[in-house]
Amino acid sequence: MELSTDERERLARFRQAADQDRFRTAWVLARQILSAHLGVAPESLEFVRRCRTCGETGHGKPALVDGAPWEFSLSHAGGWVLLAVSNVGPVGVDIEAASATFAEIAAMVRGPGEAADDLHRLWVRKEAVLKATGDGLAVPMSSFTISPLTWPADPPLADRLALADLVVPAGYAAAVAVIPDHPAGRLIF
């Protein structure tokens, strides 16, 4: 399956062949799954990246052009690729391999009063939330908490957001977050 010009340019930025393989796999998977939901050919899907902070295109969370109501999020680490797809609202997913680095950046991860022994799990939960909101790392992880969820920039968001840990192989942690646009009734992770 052919990648778009933008996807090929981003693919070329990866130095390691394994990283290129994960990136290619993630985008082929996204095209396959999203095209099945939309009933169109995978090659016909168009994506745009728009930054929530500055409004510019070319960077930010990827989204389907003319793909409403479908939203998606991609993450890859080690030999694993995750794709989350939602038709109830924005979605974010993250997978990360365990690393000693998490202990080194604890102050950047922990929010006010947040005492988390498992910084690895806290990181993926916060990253999933930041991907779902579309803010990415433009919002410091230390500015909000997960348990209980607090989001100072938009306090009602905490009542709407659904967050779940995902079962992944040992040595990895993963989470998915969804912000339903309407009462969803039931979310299945």
Residue pairs with C-beta under 8 A, 6 or more apart in sequence:
1 28
1 31
1 32
1 42
1 43
2 43
3 11
3 24
3 27
3 28
4 46
4 47
6 47
6 49
7 27
7 47
10 23
11 20
11 23
11 24
14 20
14 23
18 79
22 76
22 79
22 81
23 76
25 76
25 81
26 74
26 75
26 76
26 81
26 83
27 74
28 42
29 81
29 83
30 72
30 74
30 83
31 42
31 43
31 45
32 42
33 72
33 83
33 85
34 42
34 45
34 64
34 67
34 70
34 72
34 85
35 41
35 42
35 44
35 45
37 70
37 85
37 87
38 45
38 64
38 67
38 70
45 64
45 67
46 64
46 65
46 66
47 62
47 63
47 64
47 65
48 57
48 62
48 63
48 65
49 57
49 58
49 59
49 60
49 61
49 62
49 63
50 56
50 57
50 60
50 61
50 63
51 57
51 59
51 60
51 138
52 60
52 61
52 133
52 134
52 135
52 136
52 138
53 60
53 135
53 138
60 134
60 136
61 73
61 131
61 134
61 136
62 72
62 74
63 71
64 70
64 71
64 72
69 87
69 88
69 181
70 85
70 86
70 87
71 85
71 86
71 87
71 89
71 90
71 91
72 83
72 84
72 85
72 86
72 91
73 83
73 84
73 91
73 92
73 93
73 128
73 131
73 132
73 176
74 81
74 82
74 83
74 93
75 81
75 82
75 93
75 94
75 95
75 127
75 131
75 174
76 82
76 95
77 95
77 96
77 97
77 172
78 97
78 171
78 172
80 95
80 168
80 169
80 172
82 93
82 94
82 95
82 166
82 174
83 93
84 91
84 92
84 93
84 176
84 178
85 91
86 178
88 178
88 180
88 181
88 182
88 184
88 187
89 178
89 179
89 180
89 181
89 182
89 184
90 132
90 133
90 134
90 178
90 179
90 181
91 131
91 132
91 176
91 177
91 178
91 179
92 127
92 128
92 129
92 130
92 131
92 132
92 133
92 176
92 177
92 178
93 128
93 131
93 166
93 174
93 175
93 176
93 177
94 123
94 124
94 125
94 127
94 128
94 131
94 174
94 175
95 124
95 166
95 168
95 172
95 173
95 174
96 120
96 123
96 124
96 127
96 172
96 173
96 174
97 171
97 172
98 120
98 171
98 172
98 173
99 120
102 109
102 119
102 120
102 123
103 119
105 119
106 119
107 142
108 140
108 141
108 142
109 116
109 119
109 122
109 123
109 126
109 141
109 142
110 116
110 119
110 122
110 141
110 142
111 141
111 142
111 143
111 144
111 145
111 146
111 150
112 142
112 145
112 150
113 145
114 122
114 145
114 146
114 147
116 122
116 146
118 173
120 173
121 165
121 173
121 175
122 146
123 141
123 173
124 165
124 173
124 174
124 175
125 146
125 163
125 165
125 175
125 177
126 141
126 144
126 146
127 141
127 175
128 163
128 175
128 176
128 177
129 144
129 146
129 149
129 161
129 163
129 177
130 136
130 137
130 139
130 141
131 177
132 161
132 177
132 178
132 179
133 139
133 151
133 157
133 179
139 153
143 152
143 153
144 150
144 151
144 152
146 163
148 158
149 158
149 161
149 163
150 158
151 157
151 158
151 161
157 179
160 179
160 180
161 177
161 178
161 179
162 177
162 178
162 179
162 180
162 184
162 187
163 175
163 176
163 177
164 175
164 176
164 177
164 189
165 173
165 174
165 175
166 174
166 175
166 176
166 189
168 174
176 189
178 184
178 187
180 187
